[in-house]
Amino acid sequence: MPEMTGLTEALAATSHSNDGPGALLRIVIVAGVVGAALLAWFLLRGYKQD
């Protein structure tokens, strides 16, 4: 089956490019930490004594 060699090479190339949820999980964690810091700053700003 020589017509299938291109397909198997393409599938082999795409299988190595997917490293799992690492990048997405890293983005979600960083966004959560930044969001929590901004929320804490916003809430604690109201308790500032002048």
LINURHU-V999375 format. One record per residue. N is the residue number from 1. SS is DSSP state (a for helix, b for strand, c for the rest). PSI is psi in radians with two decimals (999 if undefined). D_CENTER is the distance of its C-alpha to the mean C-alpha in whole Angstrom. Layout:
BEGIN
n = (N/N)
ss = (SS/SS)
psi = (PSI/PSI)
d_center = (D_CENTER/D_CENTER)
END
This chain:
BEGIN
n = (1/2/3/4/5/6/7/8/9/10/11/12/13/14/15/16/17/18/19/20/21/22/23/24/25/26/27/28/29/30/31/32/33/34/35/36/37/38/39/40/41/42/43/44/45/46/47/48/49/50)
ss = (c/a/a/a/a/a/a/a/a/a/a/a/a/a/a/a/a/c/c/c/c/a/a/a/a/a/a/a/a/a/a/a/a/a/a/a/a/a/a/a/a/a/a/a/a/c/c/c/c/c)
psi = (1.39/-0.36/-0.24/-0.12/-0.65/-0.66/-0.77/-0.61/-0.67/-0.72/-0.65/-0.65/-0.66/-0.43/-0.48/-0.29/-0.30/1.91/0.30/-2.87/0.29/-0.88/-0.77/-0.73/-0.67/-0.73/-0.74/-0.72/-0.79/-0.74/-0.66/-0.72/-0.76/-0.72/-0.70/-0.68/-0.75/-0.67/-0.74/-0.76/-0.75/-0.74/-0.72/-0.35/-0.53/-0.32/0.09/2.32/2.25/999)
d_center = (39/38/37/34/33/31/29/28/27/25/23/23/22/19/19/18/15/13/11/10/7/7/4/2/4/5/3/5/8/9/9/11/13/14/15/17/19/20/21/23/24/25/27/29/30/32/34/35/39/41)
END
